[in-house]
Every structure is written in structure tokens, then in C-alpha cells.
Amino acid sequence: MIERLETTLKKYQQLEQELTKTEVLSDIKKTREYSKELADLEDIVTCYKKYKKLLEDIENTKEMVKDPDLGEMAKEELNELELEKENLDKELEILLIPKDPNDGKNVIVEIRGAAGGDEANIFAGDLFRMYTRYAEKKGFSYQVYNSIDGTAGGFSQIEFIIKGTGAYSLLKYESGSHRVQRVPVTESNGRLQTSTATVLVMPEADEDIEIDLNPNDLRIDIYRSSGCGGQGVNTTDSAVRITHLPTNTVVTCQNERSQIQNKEQAMKVLKSRLYELQEQEKAEKEGNERRSKIGTGDRAEKIRTYNYPQNRVTDHRIGFTTKNLDRVMDGDLEDVINALIQEDQKRKLEGNE
């Protein structure tokens, strides 16, 4: 581990030197690239410097233990230092786990009502509120770019972007089939019903992600918006649907006021979807890595149950259960997400052994 930490420290110092050079500072792309690399390494370097200082303190304290006057006090201090070293060892192990390059990105979230008719659409609306409330609590913002209302409430489909540094690192485990068990408001006989909604989470494609889009591969349709958005939303042909013909990937954006804004947003989402397809193909080739992840990220995979009568949420992938469904649905996802992150780190550490 020490060898890897020393290599990281040297890399960090080299990047610091590069960022003082005029030829680098005059190149915006290179400056951004080096600055990002530096930021990615900062936590490891800060922790390692603290660790090195701690090792020095331990050696000095061991010498003090031999002193007849200070020996007892030094023993107590040495025990505390050794305990701190154990904690730092664990922290450094986690920090050295290779980072997902998408962790710092915004996320695109798509939620669809699945099995259960009107109740599934209502549940999709509940999930939308859960994620957006969570985003607000984290200081993130969100923007809906396409939605289709359910006939009894909620959404048959809603697509939105959550913007904030690290949004993907927190929400990337949410893809899959979410199941709800409750008595629906649409159920006159008061019977418990099970319905599902599917969630897909993708990193938003930014300038760091290169997706080659051939204009000849795109079919762009313009039509009149039909969703929410104020009195003027239906008065012009502003909604945009882009189809990527080679993959038959379809993106719709209709919640912006202008056709230009909708087209720009749709292109961003299309790039994100194509990037996600590339990542899935890559993951399939790296079979072991995919199996070690928490879930496959497939919409069909049942990942979580929300049981209203028992106020219980269970994540089936890691066996995590909390009896705070009411708080979870109000956006208090911290415990669930932290449990997923910790399990992911544990599996990756075991894979590195």
C-alpha cells in the first residue's frame, strides 16, 4: 500500500508543478484536465501526509516509553496513536479503490410506471418526489425535460436531470425495478396491491465524454408539446424527438419553452444514453467486474420493496431494511445510500485482496 501511496504523492506533486507552467496555463483543456486529476488525488494525498506524520509520532512515542518518568504516559499515548493508525489504514484502503470516473457528474433519471396500471404511475410520481426531495436536501437542483402524466395521478413516464457535484456517486445504485406494496387510492375494496415502477440512472455526458454523432444517423421530429409547463406550452411546435437510427435510441424533450432549448437538451440526453450503452457493452466484456457490482443496473432487476402497511423499505441486493418508509419517501435516503456505498466499497476491497 505504501508504494501505491508514494506513487500517488509523486503524481500529485508533478501535477502541481505542471500547473505552474505558462504553456499549460495557456491551454484551457489541459489546465482543466490537470486540475481535475489534482482534485481527484487530493483526499488521498492529504490522508497520506497525515499518515506519514502519524508514523513518525508512533516511532517517537516508542522511544518515550523507555523513559522511566514518562513511560506510563507514553504507553497510553502510543495506544491512542496505534488506534488512529488502524483507522487511517482503513480510510486509505478505501481511498485507494479506483474511482468511478463518472462519480462527480450530474445524473439523468428516468422513471416509468410498470406493472400495476394507475397505481404504478402514482408510485412513479412518489419516486420522483422522493428523489427530488433528496436532491433538494443535498443542495442539488433538478430539471424535468420530459413527462407524461398518469390518468389517475403520478406519471406514466418522467425524465429529469439532477445537477450537483457527486450526484452520480450517490444515485448510481438506484437503477432497477422498485416495488410498492400498499392499498391504492384507486382500490375501492381496500385490498393490498403490489405494483412496480422502473428507474434508470445515467451520468450526464459532459465535455469530458466524447460521443461521435453523425448527423446522418439522426432523425429529428418537431411537434407540439403536451405536458405541463404553463399556458403557452401547447401554442407552438417546440417539442423535439431525436431518434438515433443505428441503435434505435429515442429521446424526447418538451418541457423547455423553445424548440432550440429542447433540441439542445435532447442532444445532451442522447449523448448520455449512448454513453450508457457503451459502458454496458464494456461491462459485459469485463464480466467479473460487472458481477462484483451491486446489481446490474438493468431496469428489470428487482432491487427494492416499499411496504406501506409495515412502514418498511428493503433493498434486496444487500439485505438492508429500515422501518422509516415515511421518511425515505420524503427524501431521507441517506441511510439507504450509505449502506449501498459501504457494501460496494467492501466488495471492491475483497476483490483487491
N, C-alpha and C positions, 0 to 999 in steps of 0.2 A: 504493500500500500504506500509506503514511504516513497518508493521510486516513482510511482504514478503522481504522487503529490508534488515531488520535486520537479517532475516534467511539467506539470500544470503551472507551477510557480514561475518556471523559466519562460514558458509560453506567455504568461501574463506580463512579465517584465519586458519581453520582446515587443508585445503589442503596445505597451506604454511608450516604448522608445519610438516605434513606428508612427504613433500618433503625434509625435513632436516634429516629424519631418515635413518640410514645406510641400514636397511633391505628393505626400499622402493627404495633407490637409486641403490641397487644391483639387483633389479628386473626391467629389461628394459620395460617389458609390463606394469607394474604398474606405473612406472615413466612416461611413455608416456600417460597413461590414466589420471593420476592426473594432469599432465602438461596441457593436453588438456582441462580438466574441469576448471582449473585455468584460462586459456586463455579465455574460454567462459564466465567466470564471471567477467573478468577484467573491461570491459566497464561499467557494472552495478555498480561495487564497486567504481570505480573512480568517476562516476557521483554522486553516493550516498554520498560519502565523501564530495564532493563539495556542495551537497545539505544541508548536516548537518552543514557545516561551514556557509552557507548562512542563515540558520535558526537562528544561533547564532548572525550573523551580524544584522539580522532584529530585534531581541529582544534588542540588544544593542542600535540600532538606535532609537527604540521606546522610550527608556529611554532618549536619547539625545533630542528628540522632546520636552520634558518637560523643557529643559534648555532655559531660556529667551534669552540668547545670541546666542545659536546655533540652536534654534528651527526651524527657517525657512530653513536653510541649511540642517538640518537633515530631514525635511519633503521631500525635493527634493530627497535626497539620499534614503529615505525609499521608495518613489515611484519607483525609479530605481531598488531597491532590490526586491520589490514585483513583478515587471515585469519580472525580471530574474528568480524569483521563479516560475512564471507561465510557463515560457519556459522550466525550468528544470522538472517541473511536467509532461509536455507533453513528454519530452525526456525520463524520467524514465518509463512512461507508455508504451512507445514503446519498450524500452529495456527489460521490464518485459514480453513482449509477448514471449511465449515459442518458442525457436529457432528450426528451421528445422535442425535435426542432419546432414543432407547432405549438408547444405549450403556451407561449406568450401571445398567441394570436386571438383575434375575435372569433366568435363561433356563429355558424349558421345552424339554426334549429328548425326542423320540420316536424310537425305533429299532425297525425291523421287519426280520425275516428275509425276503428276497425270493427271487430265483432261486437254486436250489441245495438245496432241501429241508432236511434236518437240518444240513448244513454251513452253510447260510445262517443258520440260527438260532444255531449255535455261534459264527459270526462276529459276529452281533448282540451276543452276550454278550461277545465280545472287545472290541468297540467300546464297550460300556457300561463295561467295566473301564478302557479307555483314557481315556475322558472323566472318569470319577470319580477315577482316579489323578491326572489332570491337575488336576482341581478341588482335590484334597487338597494338591497341591504349591503351588497358588496361594493356599492358605489359605481356600478356599471350602468350603461344606458342600453336601450333596446329600440329596435325599429322594425315594424311589421312591413313586409314588402308584398305579401300576397295572402289572401284569406278567403275562405268560402264558408259562410255561416251555416250552422246546422238548423234544420227546420224547427226544432224544439229548444234551441239554445246551443251554446258552445260553437264548435267548428267541425265541419267535416274535414277541413284541412286548413292549417295556418302555418306560415313560414315567416321567420323573423331572424334578425341578427342581434346578438348580444355583444356590445362593444366594451372592452376593458382589458387592460394588461393581465394576462394569465387566465382569461375566461375559458380558453380551451382546456387548460390544465385541470380545471375544476369540473367541467361539464362533459369531458370526453367519454366518461363511463356511462352516460345516460342513453346511448343508442340501444334500442331494442323494443320489445313488446311490454307495455305496462298494463297490469290487470287490476281492475277495481271490483270489489265485492260490496254491494250495498243495495238498499231498497230504492230504486229510481223514483224520481218525482213523476215520471211518466207511467209508473206502475200503480194501477188502481187497486190491486188485490194485496198490496203490501208484501209481496214476495221478494226474497233476496235474489239478486241477479248478478251474474258475472259478465263484465264487458271488458273490452280491451281498446287501447289506443297505442299507436306506434310512434316512436320518437327516433329521429335521425339527427345526429350532431356531427358537423363537419367544421374543420378550421377554415376561416375565410382566406381565400387566396389573396395575397398582397404582392408588393413589388419583388419580394424575395422568391416568389414561386413563379417559375417560367412555364407557361402553358402555351403551346403553339396552336393558335386558332386560325384555320384557313377560312376566309370569308365565304368561299365556295361550299364549305361544309355546313353553313348555317342557313336555316330558313327563318325569317323574321316576319311575324304576323302582328299587325296592329289592329286593335279592336276597342270597343267601348268598355270602360271599367264597370264592374258590377258589385264591388264590395263597398265597405264603409269608407268614409273619407270626406263627409261634408256634402253640402248641396251641389257643389259644382263637379263632383267626381264623375257623374254619368253624362255630362254635357258634351264631352269631346272624346275622340278616339285616341286615348292616351295609354291604354294598357298595352303591354308588349309581351309576346310569347316568342321565345327563341328555341328552335329545335336544332340540336347538334346531330346531323344526319348519320355520321358513321357509328355513333353509339346510341342513337335514338333518345338522347337525353333532352328532356323538355323543361324549360324554366319559364315561369310566368311572373311578371311584376306589374301590379296595377294600383298600388296604394300611394304612389307619388302623384303630384299634380300634373306634371308634364310628361310627354312622350319621351323626351330626351333623358329626363331623370330616371324614368322607368327602364329605358334601354340600358343606361349605364349600370343601374343596379342589377338588372338581369344578366348582363355580361359578367359582373363580379361573381354572381351566384353560379353561373355556368362554369366559370373557371374553377370555382371551389368544388363543384360536383365532379368535374373531370379530374381534378387533382385527387379527390377522394377515390375515384375509380382506379387511378394509377397506384395509389397507396394500397388498395385492396389487392390488386394484382401482385404487387411487390410482396405483400404479407403472405399471400398464398404460396409464393415461391419459397419464402422463409418459414416453412411450416411450423417448426418448433417454436419460433418466436411468437407466432400467432396463437399457438395453443397455450403459451405461458401467460398470455394476456387475460385480463378479467373480461370474459365474454368475447364474442367475435365481432361485435358491432353490427351484427345483422339485425334488421328490423324484426325478423320473425322470432328471434331468440327471446323467450320469456325471462325477463330479468327481475321484475319487482311486482309485489302484490300490495294493494292498498285496501285493507279490510276495515270498513267503516264501523260495523257493529262492535268490533273489538278495539277500535282506535289504534290499529296496528299497521305498521309498514314493515315488510320483509323483503330484503334483497337476496334472491335465491342463489346468486353467483358466489356469495361469500358467507351465506348463512347469518346475515346481520338482521336483527329485529329491534325495532323501537316502538314503544307504546305511545308515541306522540304524533299520531297521524294528523291531528288538527293543526299542530304547529308546523309539521312538514308541509302540509298543503297551503300554509300561509307563507311559505318561502324559507322556513327554518330547516334548510337542507344540510347544515354544517356537519352534524354527526354522521349522516349517511355518506356524504362525500369524503370526509376524513377517514372513515372506515375503509372505503374503497381505495383511497390513496395509500393507506398503510398496508393493505393487503397486496397491492400492486408492488410496492417497494419490497415487501417481504419476499414475494415470488421472484423478483428480479435479483435480490441478494442471493437467494438459494440457487438461482440459475448461474450466478457468477462464481459459486463455490467450486 
